[in-house]
Amino acid sequence: MAHDIAIIGGGLSGLALAAELEAAGADYVLIEARDRLGGRIRTVRVGSAAFDLGPSWFWPGQPRLAALADRFAIPVFEQFATGELSFEDEQGGIQRGVGFSSMEGSLRLTGGMAALIEGLSNSIPSGRIHLDSAVRTISKTGDITLTSGATLAARRIVLAVPPRVAAGIAFDPVLPGPVIRALTAIPTWMGGQAKLVAVYDRPFWRDRGLSGDAMSRRGPSVEIHDASPASGEIGGLFGFLGVQPHIRNGHTEAVKAAAIDQFARLFGDEARRPLRVFLQDWAFEPHTSSALDHTSPDGHPHYGLPHALRDIWDGRLSFCVTETAPEFGGYLEGALVSAEHHASRMMTEVV
Ligand SMILES: Cc1cc2nc3c(=O)[nH]c(=O)nc-3n(C[C@H](O)[C@H](O)[C@H](O)COP(=O)(O)OP(=O)(O)OC[C@H]3O[C@@H](n4cnc5c(N)ncnc54)[C@H](O)[C@@H]3O)c2cc1C
């Protein structure tokens, strides 16, 4: 049986769209490649504490994210930024109190960003969601083939996947050159990044008057922040790695060991005794990034839906992901903007 709408991708964009279509009584199905929902949102737990390996912040002035947290009664708290900052030079020399806390005032969620995914997926009947279902081909007739060989059909198809990942799907007929060029020109926001989280039995750096914020010219992490839960009952530090993807690839354990050494230089010897260390390398996640994303853009790209991506296959193939959002592109808020715009368009248009 053909569905009216197939949403491909169960990240925040795809799920938020599915939740809106569900509320409007539409006939849709959501197809997700991974064995979990959330896409770039990935939260791990140690005991009852949650640690984000993807996005961890939203900011004042992002109303949709705040409203969603409110709707699911998810407590919001400010990024911990009390105390001195640390700066590490190329030789590993440490200075305190230099610079400013770049993430002060940023907002986090108790339970991590996965709490949003949980809230959204609870509002969607499980029969509408297919996990472990990577889409391999899409035809103009509406037939969708998964890598498993299974097939399904839909009248309208929404690609809620990063544009460069979408360009890797086989389309029949082949999409015009300008469309493929437009897709591959759009960097996956943060797609080349890797995030390391070390969990401790308590946020010990706070005892020394340190905020957990650090900038480093030595690495392997270049930017470090406190990742502890609001309660502070357990500690967490996270770093964005500055080591290039092709250098860190295949060296997970060595990178983790170097990162713990660095945390010890910056915050003291207690850092050598983590309960757990997690390393999430987004650059090598084929459902998030392409090889083009191994080179990060200079600054925040100008996102939005390029002209070439409008009205494909008489409007029956469309894009709904943070990178195509008309505002807040790249951010979580952008994913919600995309879903909102898409839902209102889909519920009013006749294709
Ligand atoms: C390390 C890191 C830190 C970040 N920090 C922040 C932050 O603090 N604040 C912020 O606002 N934003 C941040 N971001 C960006 C944020 O994660 C994204 O804006 C948001 O998660 C994008 O959601 P999305 O649904 O649009 O895309 P995605 O989350 O990429 O979802 C796409 C989905 O499509 C699926 N998919 C892909 N290919 C296929 C296929 N062939 N078939 C079926 N399914 C497929 C994927 O598995 C995935 O679930 C960060 C990103 C990263 C990587």
The ligand as an SDF file (V2000), in Angstrom:
LIG
                    3D

 53 58  0  0  0  0  0  0  0  0999 V2000
   29.2460   17.5260   17.3290 C   0  0  0  0  0  0  0  0  0  0  0  0
   28.0330   18.3790   17.0280 C   0  0  0  0  0  0  0  0  0  0  0  0
   27.6780   19.3940   17.9050 C   0  0  0  0  0  0  0  0  0  0  0  0
   26.5670   20.1980   17.6330 C   0  0  0  0  0  0  0  0  0  0  0  0
   26.2170   21.1450   18.5310 N   0  0  0  0  0  0  0  0  0  0  0  0
   25.0810   21.8550   18.3610 C   0  0  0  0  0  0  0  0  0  0  0  0
   24.5640   22.6650   19.4070 C   0  0  0  0  0  0  0  0  0  0  0  0
   25.1250   22.7180   20.5070 O   0  0  0  0  0  0  0  0  0  0  0  0
   23.4210   23.3630   19.1620 N   0  0  0  0  0  0  0  0  0  0  0  0
   22.7430   23.2740   17.9690 C   0  0  0  0  0  0  0  0  0  0  0  0
   21.7100   23.9550   17.8090 O   0  0  0  0  0  0  0  0  0  0  0  0
   23.1810   22.4580   16.9710 N   0  0  0  0  0  0  0  0  0  0  0  0
   24.3090   21.7290   17.1370 C   0  0  0  0  0  0  0  0  0  0  0  0
   24.6960   20.8250   16.1860 N   0  0  0  0  0  0  0  0  0  0  0  0
   23.8740   20.6990   14.9710 C   0  0  0  0  0  0  0  0  0  0  0  0
   22.6170   19.8130   15.2230 C   0  0  0  0  0  0  0  0  0  0  0  0
   23.0540   18.5430   15.6210 O   0  0  0  0  0  0  0  0  0  0  0  0
   21.7680   19.7290   13.9610 C   0  0  0  0  0  0  0  0  0  0  0  0
   21.2710   21.0150   13.6470 O   0  0  0  0  0  0  0  0  0  0  0  0
   20.5300   18.8130   14.0640 C   0  0  0  0  0  0  0  0  0  0  0  0
   20.7440   17.6920   14.8710 O   0  0  0  0  0  0  0  0  0  0  0  0
   20.1120   18.4240   12.6620 C   0  0  0  0  0  0  0  0  0  0  0  0
   18.9620   17.6050   12.6860 O   0  0  0  0  0  0  0  0  0  0  0  0
   18.3790   17.0700   11.3010 P   0  0  0  0  0  0  0  0  0  0  0  0
   17.2390   16.1880   11.5960 O   0  0  0  0  0  0  0  0  0  0  0  0
   18.1430   18.2310   10.3940 O   0  0  0  0  0  0  0  0  0  0  0  0
   19.5830   16.2010   10.6330 O   0  0  0  0  0  0  0  0  0  0  0  0
   20.2160   14.8470   11.1840 P   0  0  0  0  0  0  0  0  0  0  0  0
   20.2530   14.8420   12.6630 O   0  0  0  0  0  0  0  0  0  0  0  0
   21.5070   14.6680   10.4670 O   0  0  0  0  0  0  0  0  0  0  0  0
   19.1770   13.7220   10.7330 O   0  0  0  0  0  0  0  0  0  0  0  0
   19.2220   13.0770    9.4930 C   0  0  0  0  0  0  0  0  0  0  0  0
   18.6910   11.6600    9.6660 C   0  0  0  0  0  0  0  0  0  0  0  0
   18.6330   11.0100    8.3940 O   0  0  0  0  0  0  0  0  0  0  0  0
   19.0760    9.6710    8.5330 C   0  0  0  0  0  0  0  0  0  0  0  0
   19.5280    9.1930    7.2190 N   0  0  0  0  0  0  0  0  0  0  0  0
   20.6260    9.5720    6.5280 C   0  0  0  0  0  0  0  0  0  0  0  0
   20.7030    8.9040    5.3580 N   0  0  0  0  0  0  0  0  0  0  0  0
   19.6170    8.0960    5.3110 C   0  0  0  0  0  0  0  0  0  0  0  0
   19.1340    7.1520    4.3550 C   0  0  0  0  0  0  0  0  0  0  0  0
   19.7810    6.9150    3.1970 N   0  0  0  0  0  0  0  0  0  0  0  0
   17.9830    6.4740    4.6220 N   0  0  0  0  0  0  0  0  0  0  0  0
   17.2980    6.7090    5.7820 C   0  0  0  0  0  0  0  0  0  0  0  0
   17.7070    7.5950    6.7240 N   0  0  0  0  0  0  0  0  0  0  0  0
   18.8520    8.2820    6.4850 C   0  0  0  0  0  0  0  0  0  0  0  0
   20.1900    9.7970    9.5680 C   0  0  0  0  0  0  0  0  0  0  0  0
   20.5110    8.5630   10.1540 O   0  0  0  0  0  0  0  0  0  0  0  0
   19.6070   10.8040   10.5490 C   0  0  0  0  0  0  0  0  0  0  0  0
   18.8500   10.1750   11.5560 O   0  0  0  0  0  0  0  0  0  0  0  0
   25.8030   19.9910   16.4340 C   0  0  0  0  0  0  0  0  0  0  0  0
   26.1600   18.9490   15.5590 C   0  0  0  0  0  0  0  0  0  0  0  0
   27.2400   18.1390   15.8650 C   0  0  0  0  0  0  0  0  0  0  0  0
   27.6030   17.0070   14.9190 C   0  0  0  0  0  0  0  0  0  0  0  0
  1  2  1  0
  2  3  1  0
  2 52  2  0
  3  4  2  0
  4  5  1  0
  4 50  1  0
  5  6  2  0
  6  7  1  0
  6 13  1  0
  7  8  2  0
  7  9  1  0
  9 10  1  0
 10 11  2  0
 10 12  1  0
 12 13  2  0
 13 14  1  0
 14 15  1  0
 14 50  1  0
 15 16  1  0
 16 17  1  0
 16 18  1  0
 18 19  1  0
 18 20  1  0
 20 21  1  0
 20 22  1  0
 22 23  1  0
 23 24  1  0
 24 25  2  0
 24 26  1  0
 24 27  1  0
 27 28  1  0
 28 29  2  0
 28 30  1  0
 28 31  1  0
 31 32  1  0
 32 33  1  0
 33 34  1  0
 33 48  1  0
 34 35  1  0
 35 36  1  0
 35 46  1  0
 36 37  1  0
 36 45  1  0
 37 38  2  0
 38 39  1  0
 39 40  1  0
 39 45  2  0
 40 41  1  0
 40 42  2  0
 42 43  1  0
 43 44  2  0
 44 45  1  0
 46 47  1  0
 46 48  1  0
 48 49  1  0
 50 51  2  0
 51 52  1  0
 52 53  1  0
M  END
$$$$
